[in-house]
Amino acid sequence: MVDLILAAHSSFAGVVIAYLVVLGVWGLATGLRGHGPSASYFGALVIAEGAALLQGAFGIASLFVRPPQNTIHLLYGLALALALPLAWTYVRGRPAHRVALTLGLGALCAAGLGIRGLTTGG
């Protein structure tokens, strides 16, 4: 069970990061073409946030098994979970293409936080 929790947390991190990169490129491409995000894009962002929260749940469970070697890993996880909601609050009411650009950049930043979290997790 111990190995399963740690393996889930470690393996799922790569999935979340890859998904966020895809969303980042999608958002930037949409915004650069002068369009706003579609309903599909917003749905994909909701899935990404859910995946980030699930990753956090795996992380909390793994705390009881083996805490990370570097406690800043916890901060990266928290920042990753907050990145997309904070980007959304920033762009509300802005022109549609800027919404897509900002959310795309937010997704790429969240992916960067995930990569940094991988490097500090040990």
C-alpha positions as CSV (number, residue, x, y, z in Angstrom):
1,M,0.0,0.0,0.0
2,V,2.9,2.3,0.8
3,D,4.5,1.8,-2.5
4,L,1.2,2.2,-4.3
5,I,0.5,5.7,-2.8
6,L,4.0,6.9,-3.6
7,A,3.9,5.5,-7.1
8,A,0.5,7.1,-7.7
9,H,1.8,10.5,-6.5
10,S,5.0,10.2,-8.6
11,S,3.4,8.8,-11.8
12,F,0.4,11.0,-11.8
13,A,2.6,14.1,-11.6
14,G,3.9,13.5,-15.1
15,V,0.3,13.2,-16.4
16,V,-0.8,16.4,-14.8
17,I,2.2,18.3,-16.1
18,A,1.8,17.0,-19.7
19,Y,-1.9,17.9,-19.6
20,L,-1.1,21.4,-18.4
21,V,1.4,21.9,-21.2
22,V,-1.2,20.8,-23.7
23,L,-3.7,23.3,-22.2
24,G,-1.1,26.0,-22.2
25,V,-0.3,25.6,-25.9
26,W,-4.0,25.4,-26.7
27,G,-4.8,28.6,-24.8
28,L,-1.9,30.5,-26.3
29,A,-2.8,29.3,-29.8
30,T,-6.4,30.3,-29.3
31,G,-5.5,33.7,-27.9
32,L,-2.9,34.5,-30.6
33,R,-5.5,33.8,-33.3
34,G,-7.7,36.5,-31.6
35,H,-10.3,34.1,-30.3
36,G,-11.6,33.5,-26.8
37,P,-11.6,30.2,-25.0
38,S,-14.3,27.7,-26.0
39,A,-16.5,25.8,-23.6
40,S,-14.3,22.7,-24.3
41,Y,-11.3,24.7,-23.2
42,F,-13.0,25.7,-20.0
43,G,-14.0,22.1,-19.4
44,A,-10.4,21.0,-19.9
45,L,-9.3,23.5,-17.4
46,V,-11.8,22.1,-14.9
47,I,-10.4,18.6,-15.5
48,A,-6.9,20.0,-15.0
49,E,-7.9,21.6,-11.7
50,G,-9.5,18.3,-10.6
51,A,-6.4,16.4,-11.5
52,A,-4.2,18.9,-9.6
53,L,-6.5,18.4,-6.5
54,L,-6.3,14.6,-6.9
55,Q,-2.6,14.9,-7.1
56,G,-2.7,16.9,-3.9
57,A,-4.7,14.2,-2.3
58,F,-2.1,11.6,-3.3
59,G,0.5,14.0,-1.9
60,I,-1.3,14.4,1.5
61,A,-1.7,10.6,1.7
62,S,2.0,10.1,1.0
63,L,2.9,12.6,3.8
64,F,2.0,9.9,6.3
65,V,4.0,7.3,4.4
66,R,7.2,9.3,3.6
67,P,7.4,13.0,3.8
68,P,9.3,14.8,1.0
69,Q,13.0,15.4,1.5
70,N,12.5,19.1,0.9
71,T,9.5,20.7,2.5
72,I,9.3,23.4,-0.3
73,H,7.8,20.5,-2.3
74,L,4.6,21.2,-0.3
75,L,4.6,24.8,-1.4
76,Y,4.9,23.9,-5.0
77,G,2.0,21.6,-4.7
78,L,-0.2,24.3,-3.1
79,A,0.8,26.8,-5.7
80,L,0.0,24.4,-8.5
81,A,-3.5,23.8,-7.1
82,L,-4.1,27.6,-6.8
83,A,-2.5,28.7,-10.2
84,L,-5.5,28.1,-12.5
85,P,-8.2,29.5,-10.1
86,L,-6.0,32.6,-9.5
87,A,-5.5,33.1,-13.3
88,W,-9.3,32.9,-13.8
89,T,-10.0,35.5,-11.2
90,Y,-7.5,37.8,-12.9
91,V,-9.1,37.6,-16.3
92,R,-12.8,37.9,-15.5
93,G,-14.3,40.6,-17.6
94,R,-11.3,41.0,-19.9
95,P,-11.4,40.7,-23.7
96,A,-11.9,37.1,-24.9
97,H,-8.5,36.7,-26.6
98,R,-6.7,38.0,-23.5
99,V,-8.6,35.5,-21.4
100,A,-7.3,32.7,-23.6
101,L,-3.8,34.0,-23.5
102,T,-3.7,34.5,-19.8
103,L,-5.2,31.1,-19.0
104,G,-2.8,29.5,-21.4
105,L,0.1,31.2,-19.7
106,G,-1.4,30.2,-16.3
107,A,-1.5,26.6,-17.4
108,L,2.2,26.7,-18.6
109,C,3.1,28.3,-15.3
110,A,1.3,25.6,-13.4
111,A,3.2,23.0,-15.5
112,G,6.4,24.7,-14.4
113,L,5.4,24.5,-10.8
114,G,4.7,20.8,-11.3
115,I,8.1,20.3,-12.8
116,R,9.7,22.1,-9.9
117,G,7.7,20.0,-7.6
118,L,9.1,16.9,-9.2
119,T,12.6,18.1,-8.7
120,T,12.1,18.8,-5.0
121,G,10.0,15.8,-4.1
122,G,12.9,13.4,-3.8
